[in-house]
Amino acid sequence: MLSLSIHGAARTVTGSCLEFRSGASRILIDCGLFQGSRSLETLNHGPLAFDPKSIDAVVLSHAHIDHSGLLPRLVAEGFSGAIWCTVETSDLLEFMLADAGRIQEYEAERRNRRRDRAGEEPFVPVYTEENAMAAWRLTRPVPLEEWFEPARGFRIKLWNAGHILGSASVELEAEGTRVLCSGDIGPDNKAFHASPHSPTGFDHVICESTYGDRLRQPVSIADRRHMLETEIVEARARGGNLVVPTFALERTQELLLDIASLSSSGRIGNAMVFVDSPLANRATGVFRKYADQLEDTGGADVFGHPSIQYVNDVSESMRLNSMSGTIILAASGMCEAGRVRHHLFYNLPRRDSTILFVGFQAEGSLGRVILDGAKRVRISGRDVTVRAQIRRIESYSAHADQAELLKWIKGRGPIAGSLFLDHGEPGAIEELRKLAELQRLAPSILVPEIGEVYELKAGEPARRTRTGRPELQQAIGRDWQNDYAELATTLKRRLGNIPDPGARQKAIDEMRKVLDSYTEFRDARKQRRPS
């Protein structure tokens, strides 16, 4: 019997991890890091739902950390099989995983230094840079559209997903059953890469749903460049910096492609661009290595344009905060880690600065909080007032929109069994599910939860054999720490707005009583529990 276990990216967009079992063989499709709220990130530290030593192989769809970022932990806890992926993905992972390991170590050290954590248990990184490099050494590159056998009973073929450099959809055959895992699907008009392509006629299809609730206006590269030109010109007219939180892989390179074109044609003046991300700089080197495969460059070395400067040194990065009128591209794209956080710390309070979002912001992430209109945010335990202009361009997305996802699913048909919709927030998945049912794209359309297990047979709808884990679902989305940060950043001002000192003190006393009452309630419940 072929079975499918859902370990991540169910009703959320991060933590992708699917486990397939056939007889004694077990393989994973992706092994990604959960990103977003603090509650969601705690899942990276929790017990794994499987024994890493029991996994025979991993097949990786692409190098983004929400699909690959738990591989170092998997290896640290005993996995020793091969990690199968495209050659481009393997090259990118050398830098992506190492950087993720360094971030884990740095974030643990930083949190342990914070005064508001004094007396708490030390924060331990999920893994280290050494674990990350051990994982990269297990990668085994394979070409697209050629069969290979990662474990007994499994045949796999990778197909172009059109998402980022080296990205792939995963075709799987086992127990006489054909399954296709989409990975992340790119849009039709994507810079650098050809449109997604894979075969037809599957028993089961597992499809991402990131933009399942959004329709984008068809935008050409020329149109996209015009939008970027407008944002750059207006930001420079304000006099401050233009800070662009960007994903180090693919989004940075697309922006550089467009900025180089705009600069060469004189449309953005003498704007200087600083790429403040060592990881993005290394990833750009991989793009240069595969320049002959990239579309839309016109054969030019767009990444070596004289207006672009690559920042690696920390002191050089800090000096950017004393400048004005610059364009700063910094990771991470959702503002959850990396150098973009100190650029936000210095530029968010400036009325003349602009923050431009060009990528998806997961619910609970700092980027989403800013984009949703927060007036104050917390960055590394410090309150920051938001006065900067907050802008957004959606046409840089590396994900297919609703219409493109439906077209991709339809193109994989006929689907004889079930269509699974994963890798999306609940609203996006629900919209896509309704349309997929209306168009009768599969006999059975399922929205799995983390922890569920399904039996997969040829020609039949999938049968759920284990329910999900409610405690994991509760970690998804905006959490209490998001609400606490919002309350904490406005509390002093709101108390200050109470004109009478006595009334102000009364408000503080009442808040204390409320918190004490919940503590007493918890203690009383503990005492009532049978020993």
Backbone torsions as a table, in degrees:
resi	resn	phi	psi	omega
1	MET	NA	135.6	174.5
2	LEU	-92.6	128.2	179.3
3	SER	-125.2	154.3	179.0
4	LEU	-125.1	125.3	175.1
5	SER	-112.1	135.3	-177.5
6	ILE	-98.3	113.3	-178.1
7	HIS	-109.8	-3.6	-180.0
8	GLY	-175.7	175.8	177.9
9	ALA	52.6	36.9	174.7
10	ALA	-111.0	114.7	-174.8
11	ARG	62.7	21.2	171.2
12	THR	-152.4	167.0	-172.7
13	VAL	-102.2	5.2	-178.0
14	THR	-128.9	170.8	178.3
15	GLY	77.1	29.6	-176.8
16	SER	-56.7	126.4	178.0
17	CYS	-167.4	113.8	177.4
18	LEU	-118.1	134.6	178.1
19	GLU	-113.3	125.9	175.6
20	PHE	-110.8	136.0	177.9
21	ARG	-122.4	135.5	173.3
22	SER	-141.0	112.0	-174.3
23	GLY	60.1	-127.0	179.4
24	ALA	-89.2	-3.7	-175.7
25	SER	-90.8	141.3	179.6
26	ARG	-138.2	127.7	177.1
27	ILE	-130.2	155.0	173.6
28	LEU	-109.1	139.7	165.5
29	ILE	-102.4	106.2	-177.6
30	ASP	71.6	157.5	177.5
31	CYS	-155.4	80.2	-167.4
32	GLY	-100.9	161.4	180.0
33	LEU	-84.9	139.6	171.7
34	PHE	-78.3	133.9	-179.7
35	GLN	-133.5	146.9	179.6
36	GLY	138.9	-124.7	-178.6
37	SER	-70.4	163.1	177.5
38	ARG	-60.5	-37.5	179.6
39	SER	-63.9	-40.8	179.5
40	LEU	-67.7	-39.4	180.0
41	GLU	-64.0	-26.6	179.4
42	THR	-64.0	-21.8	177.9
43	LEU	-63.7	-25.8	177.5
44	ASN	-67.0	-25.8	-178.8
45	HIS	-92.4	-19.4	-174.6
46	GLY	-72.0	171.1	-179.9
47	PRO	-63.9	137.8	176.1
48	LEU	-69.7	151.5	-178.3
49	ALA	-80.7	2.9	-178.3
50	PHE	-149.6	162.5	176.5
51	ASP	-86.4	116.3	-178.8
52	PRO	-55.1	-31.1	-179.8
53	LYS	-66.8	-20.8	-177.3
54	SER	-86.4	-9.2	-178.8
55	ILE	-83.9	127.1	-176.9
56	ASP	-82.3	-32.6	-176.5
57	ALA	-162.9	160.4	172.4
58	VAL	-122.2	136.7	171.3
59	VAL	-113.4	122.7	-171.9
60	LEU	-106.2	128.4	-178.6
61	SER	-76.3	-39.0	177.8
62	HIS	-168.2	179.6	-167.2
63	ALA	-91.2	-3.8	178.9
64	HIS	-58.4	142.8	-171.6
65	ILE	-65.1	-27.8	177.7
66	ASP	-72.8	-3.9	174.1
67	HIS	-115.6	-21.8	-175.0
68	SER	-122.1	-10.4	-164.9
69	GLY	-71.9	-8.8	174.7
70	LEU	-101.8	3.5	177.3
71	LEU	-57.8	-41.6	179.1
72	PRO	-61.2	-37.6	176.8
73	ARG	-67.3	-40.3	178.5
74	LEU	-56.5	-44.9	-179.6
75	VAL	-70.0	-41.4	-179.7
76	ALA	-61.0	-27.4	-177.6
77	GLU	-101.0	15.2	167.7
78	GLY	120.8	-7.6	177.4
79	PHE	-68.2	134.9	-178.7
80	SER	-135.7	10.7	179.6
81	GLY	-80.1	-173.1	179.1
82	ALA	-85.3	149.1	173.0
83	ILE	-110.2	103.2	-173.9
84	TRP	-86.1	134.3	-178.2
85	CYS	-166.2	174.8	175.2
86	THR	-71.8	161.8	-179.0
87	VAL	-64.7	-36.3	178.2
88	GLU	-64.8	-41.0	178.1
89	THR	-63.0	-41.5	178.3
90	SER	-60.5	-43.8	179.3
91	ASP	-63.2	-40.9	179.5
92	LEU	-68.2	-37.3	-177.2
93	LEU	-63.2	-29.0	178.9
94	GLU	-55.0	-37.7	-179.2
95	PHE	-93.5	-38.5	-177.2
96	MET	-62.3	-47.6	-177.3
97	LEU	-70.3	-39.7	178.6
98	ALA	-60.9	-43.3	179.1
99	ASP	-64.1	-40.9	178.4
100	ALA	-61.3	-39.6	177.7
101	GLY	-64.1	-42.7	178.4
102	ARG	-63.9	-40.0	179.0
103	ILE	-63.8	-42.4	178.0
104	GLN	-58.4	-44.9	-179.3
105	GLU	-67.2	-43.3	-178.2
106	TYR	-65.3	-45.8	-178.0
107	GLU	-63.3	-37.7	177.5
108	ALA	-63.3	-45.2	179.7
109	GLU	-64.1	-43.0	-178.8
110	ARG	-63.6	-45.6	-179.2
111	ARG	-64.0	-36.7	-179.5
112	ASN	-69.4	-22.1	178.0
113	ARG	-83.5	-16.9	-174.8
114	ARG	-65.5	136.3	-178.3
115	ARG	-64.5	-32.6	-178.2
116	ASP	-74.8	-1.5	174.3
117	ARG	-107.3	9.5	-178.4
118	ALA	-57.9	131.4	178.8
119	GLY	87.0	-8.5	179.0
120	GLU	-85.2	164.3	177.0
121	GLU	-62.5	140.8	-179.6
122	PRO	-58.3	140.4	177.1
123	PHE	-80.9	128.8	-175.9
124	VAL	-108.1	132.5	178.8
125	PRO	-64.9	150.2	178.6
126	VAL	-62.1	-37.3	176.8
127	TYR	-162.2	176.2	-176.7
128	THR	-115.2	171.6	176.2
129	GLU	-62.4	-35.8	178.5
130	GLU	-62.3	-43.1	176.3
131	ASN	-60.6	-39.2	-178.1
132	ALA	-63.1	-43.8	-179.2
133	MET	-69.6	-31.7	175.4
134	ALA	-63.5	-37.7	177.8
135	ALA	-67.5	-44.7	-179.5
136	TRP	-59.3	-37.2	-178.8
137	ARG	-66.1	-12.8	177.9
138	LEU	-90.7	-3.2	-179.2
139	THR	-66.6	142.2	-179.8
140	ARG	-130.7	98.4	-175.4
141	PRO	-67.3	141.0	175.3
142	VAL	-136.8	149.8	179.4
143	PRO	-77.2	160.6	173.5
144	LEU	-66.1	150.7	170.4
145	GLU	61.3	30.6	172.9
146	GLU	-129.3	132.8	-178.4
147	TRP	-69.5	143.5	169.4
148	PHE	-145.5	162.6	-177.2
149	GLU	-119.0	98.8	-177.9
150	PRO	-73.6	-23.3	179.0
151	ALA	-158.1	159.2	-178.4
152	ARG	-54.8	129.1	176.9
153	GLY	91.6	-6.4	-179.0
154	PHE	-115.8	133.6	167.8
155	ARG	-118.1	135.9	-174.9
156	ILE	-130.8	143.3	171.7
157	LYS	-138.5	136.5	-180.0
158	LEU	-99.5	140.8	-179.1
159	TRP	-128.1	147.7	-179.8
160	ASN	-59.1	126.0	179.1
161	ALA	-100.5	-9.5	175.7
162	GLY	64.6	22.1	-174.2
163	HIS	-95.1	-60.8	175.4
164	ILE	-140.8	177.5	177.9
165	LEU	-55.9	122.3	177.2
166	GLY	82.9	1.7	-175.7
167	SER	-72.4	149.7	-175.0
168	ALA	-147.2	149.1	163.1
169	SER	-90.9	152.6	-172.1
170	VAL	-115.3	113.9	173.1
171	GLU	-91.4	131.3	-174.5
172	LEU	-129.8	134.5	173.8
173	GLU	-125.1	129.2	176.3
174	ALA	-162.6	145.0	178.2
175	GLU	54.0	33.0	179.7
176	GLY	71.3	15.2	-176.5
177	THR	-117.0	135.1	179.0
178	ARG	-104.7	127.8	-178.8
179	VAL	-129.6	143.1	173.8
180	LEU	-124.9	125.0	174.9
181	CYS	-104.1	119.9	-171.3
182	SER	-66.0	-29.1	-162.9
183	GLY	63.4	-149.8	173.9
184	ASP	-97.9	129.3	-175.7
185	ILE	-97.0	129.4	179.0
186	GLY	-82.3	160.4	177.2
187	PRO	-72.8	168.0	-177.4
188	ASP	-67.2	-42.8	-177.7
189	ASN	-101.4	76.2	-175.6
190	LYS	-109.3	134.3	175.8
191	ALA	-67.0	149.7	173.1
192	PHE	81.0	-37.8	-167.2
193	HIS	-123.9	151.8	175.4
194	ALA	-68.9	160.5	179.8
195	SER	-65.2	155.8	-178.9
196	PRO	-57.0	147.5	-178.8
197	HIS	-150.9	130.7	174.6
198	SER	-160.9	167.5	-172.9
199	PRO	-77.9	-170.9	-175.1
200	THR	-124.4	169.1	171.0
201	GLY	76.2	71.3	-178.3
202	PHE	-115.3	157.4	172.2
203	ASP	-76.4	-41.3	-178.8
204	HIS	-142.0	141.6	177.1
205	VAL	-128.1	132.6	176.4
206	ILE	-112.4	115.2	-171.3
207	CYS	-122.3	137.2	175.4
208	GLU	-67.5	157.3	-174.9
209	SER	-136.8	26.0	-172.0
210	THR	-50.4	-49.6	-180.0
211	TYR	-110.2	40.3	-179.4
212	GLY	-66.6	-13.4	179.9
213	ASP	-114.1	13.7	-175.8
214	ARG	-128.3	137.7	171.8
215	LEU	-114.5	124.0	177.8
216	ARG	-101.0	144.3	172.7
217	GLN	-64.4	136.3	177.0
218	PRO	-56.5	124.4	-175.3
219	VAL	-127.2	125.0	175.2
220	SER	-81.0	169.0	176.8
221	ILE	-63.2	-35.3	177.4
222	ALA	-64.2	-42.8	177.8
223	ASP	-62.4	-43.4	-179.1
224	ARG	-61.7	-41.9	179.2
225	ARG	-64.3	-35.2	177.7
226	HIS	-64.5	-41.7	177.6
227	MET	-61.4	-45.0	179.4
228	LEU	-64.3	-40.8	177.6
229	GLU	-56.7	-46.1	-179.7
230	THR	-59.4	-45.2	-178.7
231	GLU	-65.6	-40.5	-178.9
232	ILE	-67.5	-46.3	-178.4
233	VAL	-61.8	-44.1	-178.9
234	GLU	-68.8	-38.0	178.8
235	ALA	-65.1	-41.9	179.4
236	ARG	-67.1	-33.7	178.5
237	ALA	-65.6	-30.3	177.6
238	ARG	-70.5	-24.0	175.1
239	GLY	99.2	-16.5	-179.0
240	GLY	-94.0	-165.3	179.7
241	ASN	-86.8	155.7	170.0
242	LEU	-107.8	109.1	-179.3
243	VAL	-102.0	124.9	-178.5
244	VAL	-117.3	102.8	172.6
245	PRO	-66.2	122.6	-172.5
246	THR	-140.8	147.7	175.6
247	PHE	-73.2	133.6	-174.6
248	ALA	-62.1	-29.4	-175.5
249	LEU	-106.0	120.5	174.2
250	GLU	82.8	-55.2	-177.7
251	ARG	-63.8	-43.1	177.5
252	THR	-59.2	-45.3	-176.4
253	GLN	-67.7	-36.0	176.3
254	GLU	-64.4	-42.3	178.0
255	LEU	-62.5	-42.1	178.8
256	LEU	-63.5	-37.9	176.2
257	LEU	-57.3	-47.2	-176.8
258	ASP	-74.2	-39.2	179.2
259	ILE	-64.5	-40.8	178.4
260	ALA	-60.6	-41.6	179.2
261	SER	-65.7	-45.4	-179.7
262	LEU	-64.2	-40.0	-179.3
263	SER	-67.8	-44.1	-178.6
264	SER	-63.2	-31.7	-179.4
265	SER	-90.3	3.7	175.8
266	GLY	74.7	18.4	-173.5
267	ARG	-86.1	-12.9	179.4
268	ILE	-125.7	22.7	177.7
269	GLY	65.3	-144.6	-176.9
270	ASN	-100.9	35.0	-177.5
271	ALA	-58.3	133.5	175.4
272	MET	-98.6	136.9	-177.2
273	VAL	-114.9	127.9	177.2
274	PHE	-113.8	120.1	175.7
275	VAL	-93.6	98.7	-172.9
276	ASP	-99.0	71.1	179.0
277	SER	-162.5	105.3	177.7
278	PRO	-55.0	-35.5	179.4
279	LEU	-66.5	-45.0	178.3
280	ALA	-60.6	-36.6	179.5
281	ASN	-65.7	-40.3	177.9
282	ARG	-69.6	-41.1	178.2
283	ALA	-62.0	-37.2	177.5
284	THR	-62.1	-34.7	175.5
285	GLY	-61.8	-36.6	177.4
286	VAL	-68.1	-39.7	176.5
287	PHE	-59.8	-41.3	177.8
288	ARG	-61.7	-37.5	-179.7
289	LYS	-60.7	-36.3	-177.6
290	TYR	-106.5	30.7	-176.2
291	ALA	-57.6	-32.1	-177.6
292	ASP	-70.6	-14.7	178.1
293	GLN	-93.1	-11.3	-172.0
294	LEU	-87.0	134.3	175.4
295	GLU	-87.5	163.9	169.4
296	ASP	73.6	6.3	179.5
297	THR	-93.0	-14.0	-177.5
298	GLY	64.8	20.1	179.7
299	GLY	78.8	1.1	-178.3
300	ALA	-90.0	155.7	174.4
301	ASP	-85.2	80.7	-175.3
302	VAL	-65.3	-24.1	-176.1
303	PHE	-80.0	-9.3	178.4
304	GLY	-105.4	20.6	-178.2
305	HIS	-61.8	140.4	-175.3
306	PRO	-63.2	-18.8	179.6
307	SER	-80.3	-8.6	-174.7
308	ILE	-103.5	127.9	175.4
309	GLN	-120.9	135.2	-178.8
310	TYR	-100.4	123.8	-176.5
311	VAL	-102.8	126.4	176.1
312	ASN	-119.1	-41.4	-176.0
313	ASP	-70.5	137.4	-177.9
314	VAL	-63.5	-42.2	-179.0
315	SER	-64.0	-36.2	176.6
316	GLU	-66.0	-38.0	176.8
317	SER	-61.5	-44.5	-179.5
318	MET	-65.4	-32.0	-180.0
319	ARG	-65.6	-23.6	179.2
320	LEU	-62.4	-24.8	-177.6
321	ASN	-70.9	-14.1	178.0
322	SER	-95.2	2.2	-177.9
323	MET	-97.3	166.7	172.8
324	SER	-139.6	151.9	176.9
325	GLY	80.6	12.3	-179.3
326	THR	-99.9	162.7	171.9
327	ILE	-107.4	121.7	-177.2
328	ILE	-117.6	115.1	172.6
329	LEU	-98.7	118.9	-176.0
330	ALA	-141.5	144.0	177.0
331	ALA	-91.6	155.4	11.9
332	SER	-97.0	163.3	-174.1
333	GLY	-65.6	-29.4	179.0
334	MET	-100.8	8.3	175.1
335	CYS	66.9	23.0	-177.1
336	GLU	-88.5	-15.2	-179.6
337	ALA	-163.2	178.9	173.5
338	GLY	83.3	-175.3	-171.7
339	ARG	-71.6	-19.8	-179.6
340	VAL	-60.1	-26.5	-176.7
341	ARG	-66.1	-39.5	179.2
342	HIS	-76.4	-26.1	173.6
343	HIS	-69.3	-35.8	174.8
344	LEU	-66.6	-41.2	-179.6
345	PHE	-56.8	-41.3	-177.0
346	TYR	-86.6	-26.1	-174.0
347	ASN	-102.2	-26.2	178.2
348	LEU	-57.1	-39.8	-179.5
349	PRO	-73.5	-10.4	-175.8
350	ARG	-87.9	122.5	179.6
351	ARG	-68.1	-22.5	-178.1
352	ASP	-90.0	-3.6	179.6
353	SER	-94.2	162.1	-178.8
354	THR	-131.9	135.7	173.1
355	ILE	-110.8	119.8	-176.2
356	LEU	-113.4	116.3	177.9
357	PHE	-93.1	132.5	-177.8
358	VAL	-128.5	13.3	-177.8
359	GLY	-145.1	169.5	-179.2
360	PHE	-64.2	137.1	177.9
361	GLN	-116.5	110.6	-177.2
362	ALA	-67.1	148.3	177.6
363	GLU	-58.2	132.4	-179.5
364	GLY	93.8	-14.3	179.7
365	SER	-78.4	157.6	178.7
366	LEU	-60.4	-40.1	178.4
367	GLY	-59.0	-41.9	179.3
368	ARG	-65.3	-40.9	179.6
369	VAL	-60.6	-45.0	178.8
370	ILE	-65.1	-46.2	-177.7
371	LEU	-63.3	-31.3	-180.0
372	ASP	-77.8	-1.2	171.2
373	GLY	103.2	18.1	178.7
374	ALA	-59.0	139.1	178.1
375	LYS	-88.1	-24.6	175.8
376	ARG	-141.3	144.2	178.2
377	VAL	-134.9	165.6	176.1
378	ARG	-110.0	128.1	177.6
379	ILE	-126.3	117.1	-179.0
380	SER	52.7	43.8	175.6
381	GLY	79.8	5.8	-178.3
382	ARG	-119.3	142.2	179.5
383	ASP	-79.4	135.8	-179.3
384	VAL	-131.2	127.3	176.5
385	THR	-81.1	137.7	-179.9
386	VAL	-98.2	105.1	175.1
387	ARG	-115.6	-18.3	-177.0
388	ALA	-64.8	159.2	172.6
389	GLN	-71.0	129.7	178.9
390	ILE	-107.5	119.4	-175.0
391	ARG	-127.0	165.3	-177.9
392	ARG	-150.0	138.9	168.9
393	ILE	-124.7	120.8	-176.8
394	GLU	-92.7	-11.1	-171.9
395	SER	-75.5	-2.3	176.9
396	TYR	-89.3	2.3	-174.9
397	SER	-57.6	138.6	175.8
398	ALA	-92.5	6.6	-179.4
399	HIS	-109.6	143.2	173.0
400	ALA	-62.3	146.2	176.0
401	ASP	-87.9	-173.5	-174.5
402	GLN	-55.2	-50.1	-177.7
403	ALA	-63.7	-39.7	-179.3
404	GLU	-69.7	-35.4	176.2
405	LEU	-65.5	-44.9	179.4
406	LEU	-62.4	-40.7	177.7
407	LYS	-63.6	-41.4	179.8
408	TRP	-64.6	-44.3	179.6
409	ILE	-62.4	-46.6	-179.9
410	LYS	-60.1	-37.6	179.6
411	GLY	-68.4	-14.8	179.6
412	ARG	-91.7	-7.1	-175.8
413	GLY	-74.0	172.1	0.5
414	PRO	-73.4	141.9	174.9
415	ILE	-97.4	116.2	-173.0
416	ALA	-81.2	-26.6	-175.2
417	GLY	-113.7	-99.6	-173.7
418	SER	-124.3	147.2	169.2
419	LEU	-106.6	120.1	176.1
420	PHE	-98.3	134.7	175.7
421	LEU	-112.0	115.6	-178.4
422	ASP	-130.5	-170.6	174.0
423	HIS	50.9	55.3	177.4
424	GLY	-162.4	156.8	174.4
425	GLU	-77.1	156.9	-171.2
426	PRO	-51.5	-43.7	-178.8
427	GLY	-64.2	-40.2	-179.9
428	ALA	-66.4	-42.7	179.9
429	ILE	-64.4	-42.4	-177.3
430	GLU	-63.3	-41.7	178.2
431	GLU	-62.5	-43.5	-179.5
432	LEU	-67.2	-39.0	179.5
433	ARG	-61.1	-45.0	-179.3
434	LYS	-59.5	-44.6	-178.8
435	LEU	-69.5	-37.8	178.1
436	ALA	-64.4	-37.3	176.7
437	GLU	-68.5	-42.4	-179.6
438	LEU	-61.1	-37.5	-179.6
439	GLN	-88.1	-0.2	177.7
440	ARG	52.9	51.6	-177.3
441	LEU	-77.2	-14.5	177.4
442	ALA	-160.7	151.2	178.0
443	PRO	-61.5	-28.4	-176.2
444	SER	-138.0	126.6	178.7
445	ILE	-120.4	120.1	-171.8
446	LEU	-119.0	145.0	174.6
447	VAL	-118.8	93.9	-172.7
448	PRO	-73.6	160.5	173.4
449	GLU	-115.9	157.1	178.5
450	ILE	-60.3	131.8	178.9
451	GLY	99.5	-12.8	-179.6
452	GLU	-75.0	151.5	177.0
453	VAL	-128.2	138.2	-178.8
454	TYR	-127.1	145.6	171.2
455	GLU	-94.4	128.4	-177.0
456	LEU	-112.6	122.4	176.7
457	LYS	-124.7	156.6	178.7
458	ALA	-68.8	131.3	173.2
459	GLY	74.4	6.0	-178.5
460	GLU	-129.1	149.5	174.0
461	PRO	-59.9	148.2	177.9
462	ALA	-63.2	147.0	179.3
463	ARG	-116.8	122.5	179.7
464	ARG	-74.3	127.3	-179.2
465	THR	-112.0	-9.4	176.1
466	ARG	-149.3	137.2	179.5
467	THR	-80.2	169.1	-177.9
468	GLY	-77.6	-177.5	-178.7
469	ARG	-110.7	105.4	-175.1
470	PRO	-58.1	-34.6	-177.5
471	GLU	-65.8	-27.4	176.6
472	LEU	-77.0	-38.9	178.6
473	GLN	-62.6	-31.4	-179.7
474	GLN	-66.2	-20.8	-179.6
475	ALA	-80.4	-10.4	-174.2
476	ILE	-81.9	141.0	174.9
477	GLY	89.6	-163.4	-179.5
478	ARG	-66.3	135.6	-176.5
479	ASP	-120.4	-179.0	-175.4
480	TRP	-63.3	-28.1	-179.1
481	GLN	-71.5	-31.0	171.6
482	ASN	-62.2	-45.4	-179.7
483	ASP	-66.9	-38.1	177.8
484	TYR	-62.9	-44.4	-179.5
485	ALA	-60.7	-40.4	178.7
486	GLU	-64.9	-43.4	178.6
487	LEU	-64.8	-45.0	-176.2
488	ALA	-63.8	-36.8	-176.7
489	THR	-74.1	-17.8	-179.5
490	THR	-110.0	-9.3	-171.0
491	LEU	-62.1	-48.6	-177.1
492	LYS	-61.6	-43.3	-179.8
493	ARG	-64.8	-41.0	-178.4
494	ARG	-67.9	-37.5	175.1
495	LEU	-66.0	-39.4	179.3
496	GLY	-63.9	-24.5	179.2
497	ASN	-76.4	-10.3	174.9
498	ILE	-82.1	111.2	-170.4
499	PRO	-69.4	-31.7	-175.8
500	ASP	-88.0	121.3	-179.2
501	PRO	-57.2	-36.7	179.5
502	GLY	-65.5	-42.8	178.3
503	ALA	-65.5	-36.4	178.2
504	ARG	-62.8	-44.6	178.6
505	GLN	-65.2	-37.2	178.6
506	LYS	-62.4	-39.8	178.8
507	ALA	-61.9	-42.2	178.6
508	ILE	-63.4	-44.1	-179.9
509	ASP	-62.1	-39.7	-179.7
510	GLU	-67.9	-37.5	176.7
511	MET	-63.6	-40.3	177.5
512	ARG	-61.2	-42.5	-179.2
513	LYS	-62.2	-40.7	179.1
514	VAL	-60.9	-46.8	-180.0
515	LEU	-64.7	-41.1	178.4
516	ASP	-63.3	-36.3	-178.9
517	SER	-65.4	-36.5	178.3
518	TYR	-70.6	-35.5	177.0
519	THR	-65.1	-43.9	179.0
520	GLU	-64.0	-39.4	178.5
521	PHE	-61.7	-43.4	179.0
522	ARG	-63.2	-44.7	-179.2
523	ASP	-64.5	-37.5	179.6
524	ALA	-65.9	-39.3	178.7
525	ARG	-63.7	-39.8	178.7
526	LYS	-61.9	-40.1	-177.7
527	GLN	-69.5	-29.3	-179.0
528	ARG	-78.4	-18.2	-178.3
529	ARG	-67.1	137.1	178.4
530	PRO	-66.1	142.3	-179.6
531	SER	-80.1	NA	NA
